């Protein structure tokens, strides 16, 4: 009877040990799943951070484009201001040239009359 008790007690202890091993496995498996979840959250954060950096880069490219476009418009404006100055100056030069041609013609014509 005692041997039966000892044998059943050993069987019971084996069952308790295997049960504890099973619980330890479940705990370690849950820890692993928690690690996988946190790793996935970290990767999701890195992806969203990269998307944010891509947005910042594209925003900076847009601002660079706007700056260069404004520099171009400033050049066009200054060029137009320059042409606005050059046009009357050229008209004055044209007047001087035509007037000198008139005077030269008048002088040559007058010489030939004499």
C-alpha positions in Angstrom: 0.0 0.0 0.0 2.8 2.3 0.9 4.5 1.6 -2.5 1.3 2.4 -4.3 1.2 5.7 -2.4 4.8 6.4 -3.2 4.3 5.5 -6.9 1.1 7.6 -7.2 2.9 10.5 -5.4 5.8 10.2 -7.9 3.3 10.2 -10.8 1.6 13.3 -9.3 5.0 15.1 -8.9 5.8 14.3 -12.5 2.5 15.7 -13.6 3.0 18.9 -11.5 6.5 19.2 -12.9 5.3 18.8 -16.5 2.5 21.2 -15.8 5.0 23.8 -14.5 7.1 23.2 -17.5 4.1 23.8 -19.7 3.3 27.0 -17.9 6.9 28.1 -18.2 6.8 27.4 -21.9 3.5 29.5 -22.2 5.1 32.3 -20.3 8.2 32.3 -22.4 6.1 32.1 -25.6 4.1 35.1 -24.4 7.3 37.0 -23.8 8.4 36.1 -27.3 5.1 37.3 -28.7 5.4 40.5 -26.7 8.9 41.0 -28.2 7.5 40.4 -31.7 4.7 42.9 -31.1 7.1 45.5 -29.7 9.4 44.9 -32.6 6.6 45.4 -35.0 5.6 48.6 -33.2 9.2 49.8 -33.5 9.2 49.0 -37.2 5.9 50.8 -37.6 7.3 53.8 -35.9 10.4 53.7 -38.1 8.2 53.5 -41.2 6.1 56.5 -40.1 9.2 58.4 -39.1 10.6 57.8 -42.6 7.3 58.9 -44.1 7.6 62.1 -42.1 11.2 62.6 -43.2 10.1 62.1 -46.8 7.4 64.7 -46.3 10.0 67.1 -44.8 12.3 66.5 -47.7 9.6 67.1 -50.3 8.5 70.2 -48.4 12.0 71.5 -48.5 12.3 70.7 -52.2 9.0 72.6 -52.7 10.4 75.6 -50.8 13.6 75.5 -52.8 11.5 75.5 -56.0 9.5 78.5 -54.8 12.7 80.3 -53.8 14.3 79.7 -57.3 11.0 80.7 -59.0 11.0 83.9 -57.0 14.6 84.6 -58.0 13.6 84.0 -61.6 10.6 86.4 -61.3 13.0 89.0 -59.7 15.3 88.6 -62.6 12.4 89.1 -65.1 11.3 92.1 -63.2 14.8 93.6 -63.1 15.2 92.8 -66.8 12.0 94.6 -67.6 13.1 97.6 -65.6 16.3 97.6 -67.5 14.4 97.4 -70.8 12.2 100.2 -69.7 15.4 102.3 -69.1 17.0 101.2 -72.4 14.0 101.9 -74.6 14.0 105.7 -74.1 17.8 105.8 -74.2 17.7 104.1 -77.6 15.1 106.5 -78.7 17.4 109.3 -77.7 20.3 107.7 -79.5 18.1 107.3 -82.6 17.1 110.9 -82.4 20.8 111.9 -82.1 21.7 109.7 -85.0 18.9 111.0 -87.3 19.6 114.6 -86.3 23.3 114.1 -87.1 22.4 112.6 -90.5 20.1 115.5 -91.2 22.8 118.0 -90.3 25.4 116.1 -92.4 23.0 115.9 -95.3 22.2 119.6 -94.9 25.9 120.5 -94.7 26.7 118.3 -97.8 23.7 119.6 -99.7 24.6 123.2 -98.8 28.2 122.7 -99.9 27.1 121.3 -103.2 24.8 124.3 -103.7 27.7 126.7 -103.3 
